[in-house]
Amino acid sequence: MSAGLAFTFLGTGAPPVSLRRAGPSHLVEAGGCKLLIDCGSGVSQRLVASGHRGADIDLLIVTHEHSDHLVDFYQLVISSWHQGRNRPWRVLAPAPALANLRDQYEAFARERRLRIAFEQRPDASGLDVVFEELQAGPVAGLQGLSVTAFLVDHKPVEPAFGLTLSDGTSRIVFSGDTRLTPTLEQAAENCDLLVSEVYVESQMPVVAGIRTAATVAAVKSYHMTPQVVGDLARRSRYRTACRGNSRERLCRAADHRRGSDAAGVAAAPAPVERRDHRLLARRSAPAPYPSPFAFSARPISSSTAGSSIVAGMA
């Protein structure tokens, strides 16, 4: 992966179980800073598969309260401590999500005390967590990476946030889960990489006993269809766009496009990471996840501007 601003799709899954995609989680790197966005199911394993560790994360931002975006928080804390983390976690989330994360953390208070007393590790500070409420505006305290949160519309789940990410040269816009909003349109204007959620209707059919027509309509109503995302991308004059689906199709696209230079920015993990990851996946599921999919958002030439990569992804 090149120097500069980098974005890695660790997981793009949804509440339905998938053997192809882990839960929502993304890694952003710039200037030696590592930001983790959301901590869905399998985030600890996906970090290791991409050559990273939870122990090295500088900040975790959870974008909204939905369980699939925060369910592995405590496992992330514990696994990072086992990796040698020796500093407290800094966690930002909107108030309802923050309450959930605090509850997860407090539910294991006795377990933590037992681990600390019995395992006698040299440093227990990696188990500490500093919780902060995420609000619209700049996020302070990061070196080499500028992060600005903006409100989106995922009602009835509110507040929910998208993020603008910059190293001072390139700019990534991350939509979070949302309907189309003026705040997202404004943030996406002239960005270098647009990472957008997308609802794939064909993967949410009405199924007796599972989903009614009302269910499908409700879920669709607080996401964006491919047409909406495409129109957003055209209006925003983005350099490159990635559509991270909130449902089930497109999940193999990253595997097919891995290493592609269609937009001059796609990069694959090192071969040893892919080998190790396939070995890990074979132990747990017959259909392994693809390797984490990474982008480096360096300046893009005019000949590649407007290219679109479907990353459906991890």
FILUMPA-472178 format. One record per residue (C-alpha): residue number from 1; x, y, z. Coordinates in pm, whole numbers. Layout:
BEGIN
[NUM; [X; Y; Z]] ...
***
This chain:
BEGIN
[1; [0; 0; 0]] [2; [134; 340; -95]] [3; [203; 620; 148]] [4; [-63; 881; 213]] [5; [-428; 829; 292]] [6; [-533; 462; 284]] [7; [-872; 297; 333]] [8; [-916; -77; 394]] [9; [-1249; -258; 381]] [10; [-1230; -508; 667]] [11; [-1596; -609; 655]] [12; [-1905; -490; 469]] [13; [-2162; -735; 602]] [14; [-2508; -688; 746]] [15; [-2714; -865; 1015]] [16; [-2790; -1167; 788]] [17; [-2507; -1420; 829]] [18; [-2264; -1434; 537]] [19; [-1967; -1663; 479]] [20; [-1827; -1405; 239]] [21; [-1838; -1085; 445]] [22; [-1754; -998; 803]] [23; [-1946; -733; 994]] [24; [-1907; -363; 913]] [25; [-1559; -232; 988]] [26; [-1306; -17; 802]] [27; [-949; 94; 866]] [28; [-817; 439; 773]] [29; [-446; 521; 782]] [30; [-258; 848; 734]] [31; [57; 998; 881]] [32; [112; 703; 1112]] [33; [-241; 733; 1254]] [34; [-483; 439; 1247]] [35; [-856; 498; 1272]] [36; [-1106; 213; 1296]] [37; [-1461; 285; 1178]] [38; [-1715; 52; 1341]] [39; [-1643; -285; 1502]] [40; [-1878; -541; 1353]] [41; [-1854; -917; 1384]] [42; [-1505; -1051; 1314]] [43; [-1322; -718; 1326]] [44; [-1028; -852; 1527]] [45; [-967; -1133; 1279]] [46; [-1004; -902; 982]] [47; [-748; -660; 1120]] [48; [-496; -942; 1155]] [49; [-580; -1070; 805]] [50; [-496; -726; 665]] [51; [-163; -714; 845]] [52; [-277; -493; 1133]] [53; [-361; -529; 1503]] [54; [-622; -384; 1731]] [55; [-333; -305; 1963]] [56; [-220; -30; 1726]] [57; [-552; 149; 1672]] [58; [-547; 516; 1777]] [59; [-921; 580; 1766]] [60; [-1241; 382; 1721]] [61; [-1543; 566; 1579]] [62; [-1880; 391; 1584]] [63; [-2114; 560; 1337]] [64; [-2452; 463; 1483]] [65; [-2634; 237; 1726]] [66; [-2716; -65; 1510]] [67; [-2582; -386; 1660]] [68; [-2397; -507; 1349]] [69; [-2172; -200; 1372]] [70; [-2064; -247; 1734]] [71; [-2123; -607; 1839]] [72; [-1754; -707; 1862]] [73; [-1640; -411; 2069]] [74; [-1547; -599; 2382]] [75; [-1374; -878; 2192]] [76; [-1170; -610; 2016]] [77; [-1062; -472; 2354]] [78; [-964; -815; 2486]] [79; [-788; -938; 2172]] [80; [-590; -614; 2152]] [81; [-473; -657; 2508]] [82; [-354; -1006; 2419]] [83; [-159; -845; 2135]] [84; [21; -624; 2387]] [85; [-184; -307; 2379]] [86; [-48; -81; 2653]] [87; [-263; 231; 2630]] [88; [-632; 300; 2686]] [89; [-880; 284; 2401]] [90; [-1029; 609; 2277]] [91; [-1384; 547; 2155]] [92; [-1618; 801; 1992]] [93; [-1983; 721; 1922]] [94; [-2321; 897; 1917]] [95; [-2489; 892; 2258]] [96; [-2717; 586; 2207]] [97; [-2433; 377; 2065]] [98; [-2200; 502; 2338]] [99; [-2445; 378; 2603]] [100; [-2445; 34; 2440]] [101; [-2065; 24; 2431]] [102; [-2045; 127; 2796]] [103; [-2295; -145; 2885]] [104; [-2087; -406; 2699]] [105; [-1778; -291; 2882]] [106; [-1942; -286; 3225]] [107; [-2106; -627; 3171]] [108; [-1757; -779; 3166]] [109; [-1615; -584; 3462]] [110; [-1581; -895; 3679]] [111; [-1426; -1090; 3392]] [112; [-1167; -815; 3346]] [113; [-1076; -815; 3713]] [114; [-1026; -1192; 3704]] [115; [-805; -1171; 3395]] [116; [-591; -893; 3535]] [117; [-540; -1064; 3871]] [118; [-479; -1414; 3739]] [119; [-286; -1360; 3414]] [120; [-36; -1115; 3568]] [121; [43; -941; 3240]] [122; [289; -650; 3262]] [123; [38; -379; 3169]] [124; [-339; -360; 3214]] [125; [-389; -12; 3064]] [126; [-487; -165; 2730]] [127; [-812; -275; 2892]] [128; [-910; 79; 2986]] [129; [-1150; 273; 2765]] [130; [-1209; 647; 2734]] [131; [-1561; 700; 2599]] [132; [-1646; 1026; 2418]] [133; [-1969; 1134; 2252]] [134; [-1939; 1180; 1876]] [135; [-2092; 1502; 1749]] [136; [-2098; 1680; 1415]] [137; [-1774; 1865; 1344]] [138; [-1399; 1804; 1354]] [139; [-1256; 1524; 1566]] [140; [-964; 1651; 1773]] [141; [-649; 1477; 1882]] [142; [-533; 1291; 1570]] [143; [-190; 1345; 1416]] [144; [-163; 1325; 1038]] [145; [-533; 1252; 982]] [146; [-817; 1503; 972]] [147; [-1161; 1361; 1054]] [148; [-1489; 1551; 1039]] [149; [-1822; 1391; 1134]] [150; [-2144; 1499; 964]] [151; [-2501; 1403; 1045]] [152; [-2683; 1167; 809]] [153; [-3038; 1030; 814]] [154; [-3084; 671; 929]] [155; [-3404; 732; 1126]] [156; [-3537; 584; 1344]] [157; [-3176; 521; 1441]] [158; [-3041; 863; 1536]] [159; [-2810; 1030; 1546]] [160; [-2605; 862; 1275]] [161; [-2290; 996; 1114]] [162; [-2086; 996; 798]] [163; [-1719; 1094; 797]] [164; [-1482; 1306; 591]] [165; [-1123; 1183; 610]] [166; [-819; 1374; 485]] [167; [-440; 1376; 505]] [168; [-425; 1731; 373]] [169; [-378; 1615; 14]] [170; [-650; 1359; -54]] [171; [-1003; 1337; 83]] [172; [-1226; 1034; 142]] [173; [-1596; 1060; 219]] [174; [-1757; 771; 407]] [175; [-2137; 781; 396]] [176; [-2220; 558; 690]] [177; [-2566; 400; 683]] [178; [-2808; 660; 554]] [179; [-3072; 782; 316]] [180; [-2952; 1043; 68]] [181; [-2902; 1368; 260]] [182; [-2784; 1722; 176]] [183; [-2502; 1678; 427]] [184; [-2370; 1375; 237]] [185; [-2404; 1549; -99]] [186; [-2213; 1850; 31]] [187; [-1938; 1637; 185]] [188; [-1898; 1426; -130]] [189; [-1841; 1722; -360]] [190; [-1507; 1679; -542]] [191; [-1384; 1406; -305]] [192; [-1104; 1170; -412]] [193; [-1280; 854; -293]] [194; [-1650; 815; -216]] [195; [-1731; 512; -2]] [196; [-2107; 474; 2]] [197; [-2352; 229; 147]] [198; [-2599; 74; -98]] [199; [-2917; -129; -64]] [200; [-2947; -416; -315]] [201; [-3317; -486; -342]] [202; [-3283; -821; -519]] [203; [-3113; -960; -211]] [204; [-3401; -870; 21]] [205; [-3699; -1059; -124]] [206; [-4021; -1119; 62]] [207; [-3992; -1457; 237]] [208; [-4281; -1607; 430]] [209; [-4208; -1615; 799]] [210; [-3893; -1400; 757]] [211; [-3970; -1080; 565]] [212; [-4301; -922; 472]] [213; [-4344; -661; 201]] [214; [-4361; -406; 483]] [215; [-4025; -532; 615]] [216; [-3859; -489; 277]] [217; [-4005; -143; 228]] [218; [-3896; -32; 575]] [219; [-3537; -150; 534]] [220; [-3512; 2; 188]] [221; [-3644; 335; 316]] [222; [-3339; 414; 529]] [223; [-3073; 307; 281]] [224; [-2979; 413; -73]] [225; [-3042; 214; -391]] [226; [-2770; 172; -656]] [227; [-2949; 433; -869]] [228; [-2942; 686; -587]] [229; [-2573; 618; -519]] [230; [-2489; 645; -888]] [231; [-2667; 977; -918]] [232; [-2488; 1101; -606]] [233; [-2152; 999; -748]] [234; [-2215; 1178; -1078]] [235; [-2327; 1498; -908]] [236; [-2037; 1496; -663]] [237; [-1770; 1482; -937]] [238; [-1584; 1224; -730]] [239; [-1254; 1079; -846]] [240; [-1332; 720; -748]] [241; [-1638; 555; -593]] [242; [-1682; 239; -389]] [243; [-2021; 103; -306]] [244; [-2026; -97; 15]] [245; [-2349; -294; 4]] [246; [-2579; -319; 301]] [247; [-2723; -646; 176]] [248; [-2586; -954; 12]] [249; [-2494; -922; -360]] [250; [-2173; -759; -489]] [251; [-1987; -948; -218]] [252; [-1743; -1110; -462]] [253; [-1659; -802; -662]] [254; [-1357; -711; -453]] [255; [-1214; -1056; -503]] [256; [-1259; -1021; -878]] [257; [-1110; -672; -891]] [258; [-838; -721; -633]] [259; [-514; -574; -761]] [260; [-694; -393; -1045]] [261; [-555; -58; -1153]] [262; [-880; 50; -1317]] [263; [-878; 370; -1114]] [264; [-512; 364; -1025]] [265; [-577; 307; -656]] [266; [-665; -54; -578]] [267; [-412; -257; -385]] [268; [-407; -614; -257]] [269; [-267; -732; 77]] [270; [69; -907; 60]] [271; [54; -1273; -49]] [272; [148; -1403; 295]] [273; [-152; -1220; 439]] [274; [-382; -1387; 188]] [275; [-237; -1729; 263]] [276; [-268; -1683; 636]] [277; [-620; -1551; 600]] [278; [-738; -1842; 386]] [279; [-596; -2083; 642]] [280; [-783; -1905; 920]] [281; [-1105; -1901; 720]] [282; [-1089; -2269; 626]] [283; [-1086; -2360; 993]] [284; [-1415; -2179; 1051]] [285; [-1612; -2192; 726]] [286; [-1600; -2379; 395]] [287; [-1639; -2054; 197]] [288; [-1359; -1818; 311]] [289; [-1388; -1442; 321]] [290; [-1194; -1260; 50]] [291; [-880; -1085; 168]] [292; [-936; -732; 301]] [293; [-960; -484; 15]] [294; [-749; -169; 33]] [295; [-737; 165; -142]] [296; [-470; 433; -132]] [297; [-633; 766; -204]] [298; [-341; 937; -369]] [299; [-398; 1208; -632]] [300; [-558; 1059; -942]] [301; [-476; 1168; -1296]] [302; [-740; 1318; -1522]] [303; [-734; 1005; -1736]] [304; [-865; 799; -1445]] [305; [-1100; 1056; -1295]] [306; [-1457; 932; -1290]] [307; [-1365; 563; -1277]] [308; [-1594; 357; -1058]] [309; [-1495; 41; -874]] [310; [-1762; -184; -728]] [311; [-1600; -314; -415]] [312; [-1887; -510; -254]] [313; [-1600; -638; -85]] [314; [-1485; -818; 217]] 
***
